[in-house]
Amino acid sequence: MTAIEVRPLIPADRAAWEPLWAGYLTFYAIGWLVCQPCAVKSL
């Protein structure tokens, strides 16, 4: 079994999760403008 490493976020992580977040919003038909108040703040 592969080990899972949990660590604090770093600014470089944003490039990896932002496309996933955009895909989530698209899949659930939630626009960026609707989600701006709940957007993750910059690290």
MDTraj code that builds the backbone (N, CA, C; nanometers):
import mdtraj as md
import numpy as np

residues = "MET THR ALA ILE GLU VAL ARG PRO LEU ILE PRO ALA ASP ARG ALA ALA TRP GLU PRO LEU TRP ALA GLY TYR LEU THR PHE TYR ALA ILE GLY TRP LEU VAL CYS GLN PRO CYS ALA VAL LYS SER LEU".split()
xyz = np.array([
    [0.0841, -0.1177, 0.0000],
    [0.0000, 0.0000, 0.0000],
    [0.0890, 0.1245, 0.0000],
    [0.0504, 0.2265, -0.0742],
    [0.1262, 0.3508, -0.0822],
    [0.0956, 0.4392, 0.0381],
    [0.1992, 0.4960, 0.0949],
    [0.1825, 0.5863, 0.2083],
    [0.1296, 0.7214, 0.1593],
    [0.0513, 0.7850, 0.2428],
    [-0.0011, 0.9188, 0.2126],
    [0.0687, 1.0174, 0.3041],
    [0.1211, 1.1227, 0.2454],
    [0.1902, 1.2256, 0.3222],
    [0.0991, 1.3481, 0.3339],
    [0.0788, 1.3933, 0.4552],
    [0.0004, 1.5145, 0.4799],
    [0.0977, 1.6211, 0.5268],
    [0.0949, 1.7335, 0.4595],
    [0.1857, 1.8420, 0.4947],
    [0.1145, 1.9745, 0.4787],
    [0.1693, 2.0809, 0.5352],
    [0.1088, 2.2133, 0.5173],
    [0.1122, 2.2549, 0.3698],
    [0.0168, 2.3366, 0.3303],
    [0.0141, 2.3902, 0.1944],
    [0.1283, 2.4870, 0.1729],
    [0.1739, 2.4913, 0.0481],
    [0.2742, 2.5898, 0.0081],
    [0.2228, 2.6592, -0.1179],
    [0.2688, 2.7794, -0.1454],
    [0.2199, 2.8517, -0.2636],
    [0.2309, 2.7723, -0.3939],
    [0.3321, 2.6903, -0.4088],
    [0.3496, 2.6129, -0.5326],
    [0.2396, 2.5094, -0.5531],
    [0.1655, 2.4739, -0.4482],
    [0.0562, 2.3768, -0.4595],
    [-0.0607, 2.4306, -0.5417],
    [-0.0757, 2.5603, -0.5475],
    [-0.1912, 2.6202, -0.6149],
    [-0.2008, 2.5788, -0.7615],
    [-0.0886, 2.5707, -0.8302],
    [-0.0889, 2.5329, -0.9723],
    [-0.1479, 2.3935, -0.9934],
    [-0.1344, 2.3055, -0.8957],
    [-0.1864, 2.1698, -0.9084],
    [-0.3354, 2.1611, -0.8756],
    [-0.3814, 2.2353, -0.7740],
    [-0.5219, 2.2197, -0.7352],
    [-0.6170, 2.3130, -0.8073],
    [-0.5679, 2.4216, -0.8651],
    [-0.6595, 2.5153, -0.9310],
    [-0.7351, 2.4525, -1.0488],
    [-0.6717, 2.3726, -1.1376],
    [-0.7482, 2.3072, -1.2439],
    [-0.8518, 2.2080, -1.1881],
    [-0.8191, 2.1407, -1.0789],
    [-0.9154, 2.0495, -1.0166],
    [-1.0356, 2.1268, -0.9630],
    [-1.0098, 2.2402, -0.9014],
    [-1.1162, 2.3257, -0.8479],
    [-1.2047, 2.3768, -0.9613],
    [-1.1438, 2.4204, -1.0702],
    [-1.2205, 2.4689, -1.1858],
    [-1.3076, 2.3569, -1.2426],
    [-1.2538, 2.2344, -1.2494],
    [-1.3317, 2.1208, -1.2974],
    [-1.4492, 2.0900, -1.2065],
    [-1.4294, 2.1005, -1.0773],
    [-1.5373, 2.0797, -0.9801],
    [-1.6485, 2.1812, -1.0027],
    [-1.6096, 2.3075, -1.0184],
    [-1.7091, 2.4124, -1.0402],
    [-1.7853, 2.3900, -1.1704],
    [-1.7155, 2.3479, -1.2747],
    [-1.7794, 2.3204, -1.4033],
    [-1.8748, 2.2019, -1.3920],
    [-1.8301, 2.0947, -1.3283],
    [-1.9119, 1.9743, -1.3153],
    [-2.0425, 2.0044, -1.2421],
    [-2.0337, 2.0826, -1.1364],
    [-2.1538, 2.1133, -1.0579],
    [-2.2232, 2.2409, -1.1048],
    [-2.1802, 2.2940, -1.2198],
    [-2.2398, 2.4133, -1.2815],
    [-2.2400, 2.5320, -1.1855],
    [-2.1283, 2.5503, -1.1198],
    [-2.1108, 2.6647, -1.0307],
    [-2.0104, 2.7568, -1.0985],
    [-2.0490, 2.8778, -1.1270],
    [-1.9576, 2.9705, -1.1937],
    [-1.8581, 3.0322, -1.0977],
    [-1.7459, 3.0784, -1.1516],
    [-1.6444, 3.1455, -1.0693],
    [-1.7017, 3.2679, -0.9999],
    [-1.7882, 3.3430, -1.0692],
    [-1.8425, 3.4643, -1.0078],
    [-1.9293, 3.4315, -0.8875],
    [-2.0039, 3.3226, -0.8954],
    [-2.0877, 3.2817, -0.7822],
    [-2.0009, 3.2393, -0.6653],
    [-1.8886, 3.1803, -0.6945],
    [-1.8054, 3.1215, -0.5911],
    [-1.6992, 3.2166, -0.5348],
    [-1.6852, 3.3337, -0.5879],
    [-1.5808, 3.4242, -0.5400],
    [-1.5851, 3.4483, -0.3884],
    [-1.7014, 3.4672, -0.3262],
    [-1.7009, 3.4884, -0.1819],
    [-1.6458, 3.3685, -0.1041],
    [-1.6579, 3.2489, -0.1601],
    [-1.6117, 3.1307, -0.0881],
    [-1.4776, 3.0818, -0.1423],
    [-1.4139, 3.1580, -0.2279],
    [-1.2871, 3.1159, -0.2888],
    [-1.1788, 3.1046, -0.1812],
    [-1.0872, 3.0135, -0.2066],
    [-0.9755, 2.9968, -0.1156],
    [-0.8845, 3.1167, -0.1289],
    [-0.8489, 3.1735, -0.0173],
    [-0.7622, 3.2905, -0.0198],
    [-0.6198, 3.2518, -0.0584],
    [-0.5465, 3.3463, -0.1077],
    [-0.4080, 3.3210, -0.1460],
    [-0.3284, 3.2775, -0.0241],
    [-0.2309, 3.1934, -0.0487],
    [-0.1464, 3.1441, 0.0612],
    [-0.0505, 3.2520, 0.1060],
])
top = md.Topology()
chain = top.add_chain()
for i, resn in enumerate(residues, 1):
    res = top.add_residue(resn, chain, resSeq=i)
    for name in ("N", "CA", "C"):
        top.add_atom(name, md.element.get_by_symbol(name[0]), res)
traj = md.Trajectory(xyz[None], top)
